[in-house]
């Protein structure tokens, strides 16, 4: 068997007891710096939406809003957001590498154009299509805010930046929430099922700003993505699937909003 295809190869088992405290501190710092704080912020946003006039269903949230009136300044703000997510991923990869877990062990070796890309597209369809249906149903039931995937002004750079944003979301989330977190929880002696559940709960938490539908949908996505990584040892398909889902959502909304009746 090709070593790159083994499920998380050459894993050395739980860390010695004296190292576990250090790992717990590291995990706490990484999560507070990255998606853990985003989860707390999203929970507060959900509470605010629930208490607002009209409830959750009466609110809206923009995923890629314009940040400035001047095109050049707005572009710099968008690129700063992209860079922040990539830096989070780089931090997680660096910490893992320092402890002997290189990108190859995470499934970030040379991308396989057929196997990884095909798996990524299949995962995107598996998650994206039911996810859209869940969002529309949750919105009709008043359990989801109205999500505006893009409210960027019509700048020449709008579409490229939306794709960059989708890629950055994919890299940041899959590296930190799947590759890093599950690896570290495994080192603490957590079971595979417990680790993937923790990863999925974290993913669901920082999407709560979208409403309960968004939180539940992303929790399910986290369970599927986490288990796929545990069994395949390949992180590329998750990144490709996530980037595809977000790109289709951002660009599709830009193209269809106002032209179809079923899109809020």
C-alpha positions in Angstrom: 0.0 0.0 0.0 1.2 3.5 -0.8 2.3 5.1 2.5 0.5 8.3 1.6 -2.8 6.4 1.6 -2.5 4.9 5.1 -5.0 6.3 7.7 -2.8 8.8 9.6 0.5 6.7 9.2 3.1 5.8 11.8 1.1 7.1 14.7 3.1 6.7 17.9 0.2 6.5 20.4 -0.8 8.8 23.3 1.8 11.2 24.6 3.4 10.5 28.0 1.6 11.9 31.0 4.1 14.7 31.6 3.5 16.0 28.0 -0.3 16.0 28.1 -0.5 19.2 30.2 1.6 21.0 27.6 -0.6 19.7 24.8 -3.8 20.8 26.6 -2.3 24.3 27.0 -1.3 24.4 23.4 -4.8 23.3 22.2 -6.4 25.9 24.4 -4.2 28.7 23.0 -4.7 27.6 19.4 -8.5 27.3 19.7 -8.8 30.6 21.6 -6.7 32.3 18.9 -8.6 30.7 16.0 -12.0 29.0 15.8 -12.7 28.6 19.5 -13.1 32.3 19.9 -15.1 32.3 16.6 -17.5 29.8 18.2 -18.1 32.0 21.2 -18.7 35.0 19.0 -21.1 33.0 16.8 -23.0 31.8 19.9 -23.4 35.4 21.1 -24.6 36.4 17.6 -27.2 33.6 17.7 -28.4 34.9 21.0 -28.6 38.4 19.7 -30.6 37.3 16.7 -33.0 35.3 18.9 -33.7 38.3 21.1 -34.0 40.8 18.2 -37.4 41.8 16.8 -38.5 39.1 14.3 -36.3 36.4 15.9 -33.6 34.4 14.1 -35.6 34.2 10.9 -35.9 38.0 10.7 -32.1 38.6 10.7 -29.5 38.5 7.9 -25.8 38.1 7.9 -23.3 38.8 5.2 -20.4 36.4 4.8 -18.2 38.5 2.6 -19.2 42.1 3.2 -17.5 45.2 1.8 -15.3 46.8 4.4 -14.6 50.2 2.9 -16.0 52.5 0.3 -12.8 52.9 -1.6 -12.1 49.9 -3.9 -8.4 49.6 -3.1 -8.9 49.8 0.7 -11.7 47.2 0.5 -9.5 44.9 -1.5 -6.8 45.1 1.2 -9.3 44.3 3.9 -10.5 41.3 2.0 -6.9 40.0 1.5 -6.2 40.6 5.1 -9.1 38.3 6.0 -7.8 35.7 3.6 -4.3 36.0 5.1 -5.6 35.6 8.6 -7.1 32.2 7.9 -4.0 31.0 6.1 -1.8 32.1 9.0 -4.0 30.1 11.4 -3.4 27.0 9.2 0.3 27.7 9.1 0.5 28.0 12.9 -1.3 24.6 13.3 1.0 23.0 10.8 4.1 24.4 12.4 3.1 23.2 15.9 2.4 19.7 14.5 5.7 19.7 12.6 7.7 20.7 15.7 6.3 17.6 17.4 7.2 15.3 14.5 3.9 15.3 12.6 4.7 16.6 9.2 2.2 17.5 6.4 2.6 14.1 4.8 1.2 12.4 8.0 -1.8 14.8 7.7 -2.5 13.8 4.1 -1.0 16.9 2.6 1.6 15.1 0.5 1.6 15.7 -3.2 -2.0 16.1 -4.4 -3.4 13.2 -6.5 -5.2 14.8 -9.4 -7.6 11.9 -9.9 -8.1 10.3 -6.5 -8.1 13.5 -4.3 -10.0 15.7 -6.8 -12.6 13.1 -7.5 -13.1 12.4 -3.8 -13.3 16.2 -3.1 -16.0 16.7 -5.8 -18.0 13.7 -4.4 -17.8 15.1 -0.9 -18.8 18.5 -2.1 -21.9 17.1 -3.7 -22.6 14.9 -0.6 -22.5 17.9 1.7 -23.4 20.8 -0.5 -26.7 19.7 -2.0 -28.3 18.5 1.2 -26.8 21.5 3.0 -28.6 23.9 0.6 -31.8 22.0 1.2 -31.4 22.2 5.0 -30.7 25.9 4.8 -33.8 26.6 2.8 -35.9 24.5 5.1 -34.5 26.0 8.2 -35.0 29.5 6.8 -38.7 28.7 6.0 -39.1 27.5 9.6 -37.4 30.6 11.0 -34.4 28.6 12.4 -31.9 30.3 10.1 -30.9 33.8 9.4 -30.9 35.0 5.8 -27.4 34.3 4.6 -25.9 36.7 2.1 -22.8 34.9 0.8 -21.5 38.0 -0.8 -22.4 41.7 -0.5 -19.2 42.9 -2.1 -19.6 45.9 -4.4 -19.1 45.2 -8.1 -15.4 45.7 -8.2 -13.2 44.1 -10.9 -11.6 41.9 -8.2 -14.9 40.7 -6.7 -14.9 37.1 -8.2 -11.2 36.4 -7.7 -11.4 37.5 -4.0 -14.5 35.4 -3.4 -12.6 32.3 -4.7 -9.6 33.2 -2.6 -11.9 33.5 0.4 -13.4 30.1 -0.3 -9.9 28.6 -0.5 -8.7 30.3 2.7 -11.8 29.1 4.6 -11.2 25.6 3.4 -7.5 25.5 4.3 -7.9 27.2 7.6 -10.8 25.1 8.8 -9.7 21.7 7.6 -6.1 22.1 8.8 -7.0 23.4 12.2 -10.3 21.7 13.0 -9.6 18.4 11.4 -5.9 17.8 10.9 -4.6 19.7 14.0 -7.3 19.1 16.5 -7.9 15.4 15.9 -4.2 14.8 15.9 -3.7 16.5 19.2 -6.7 14.8 20.8 -5.4 11.5 19.6 -2.1 12.3 21.4 -4.1 12.9 24.5 -5.5 9.4 24.3 -9.0 10.3 23.1 -10.8 7.7 21.0 -11.4 8.3 17.3 -15.1 8.7 17.8 -14.7 11.2 20.7 -12.1 13.1 18.7 -14.2 13.5 15.6 -17.2 14.5 17.7 -15.2 17.3 19.4 -14.0 18.4 16.0 -17.6 18.4 14.6 -18.9 20.3 17.6 -16.3 23.0 17.2 -17.2 23.3 13.5 -20.8 23.6 14.3 -20.2 26.2 17.1 -18.6 28.8 14.9 -21.4 28.6 12.3 -24.1 29.3 14.9 -24.2 32.9 13.7 -26.2 31.4 10.7 -28.8 30.0 13.1 -29.5 26.6 14.4 -29.8 25.2 10.9 -26.3 26.3 10.1 -24.9 25.0 13.3 -26.5 21.5 12.8 -25.6 21.3 9.2 -21.9 22.1 9.8 -21.9 19.6 12.8 -23.0 16.9 10.4 -20.4 18.1 7.8 -17.8 17.9 10.6 -18.7 14.3 11.4 -18.4 13.2 7.8 -15.2 15.1 7.1 -13.5 14.1 10.3 -14.3 10.4 9.8 -13.2 10.5 6.2 -9.8 11.9 7.3 -9.4 9.3 10.0 -10.0 6.5 7.6 -8.3 7.8 4.5 -5.5 9.9 6.0 -6.0 12.4 3.2 -6.7 16.1 4.0 -6.7 17.3 0.4 -10.2 16.0 -0.5 -11.6 17.9 2.5 -9.9 21.1 1.4 -11.0 20.7 -2.2 -14.6 19.8 -1.2 -14.9 22.8 1.2 -13.4 25.2 -1.3 -15.8 24.0 -4.0 -18.8 24.3 -1.7 -17.9 27.9 -0.7 -17.0 29.0 -4.2 -20.3 27.7 -5.6 -22.2 29.4 -2.8 -20.4 32.8 -3.2 -20.4 32.9 -7.0 -23.8 31.3 -7.4 -25.4 33.7 -5.0 -23.8 36.6 -6.9 -25.1 35.3 -10.2 -28.6 34.2 -9.0 -29.7 36.6 -6.3 -32.7 38.5 -7.5 -33.2 36.2 -10.5 -34.7 33.2 -8.8 -37.6 33.1 -6.4 -36.4 30.3 -4.2 -33.2 32.0 -3.0 -33.8 34.2 0.1 
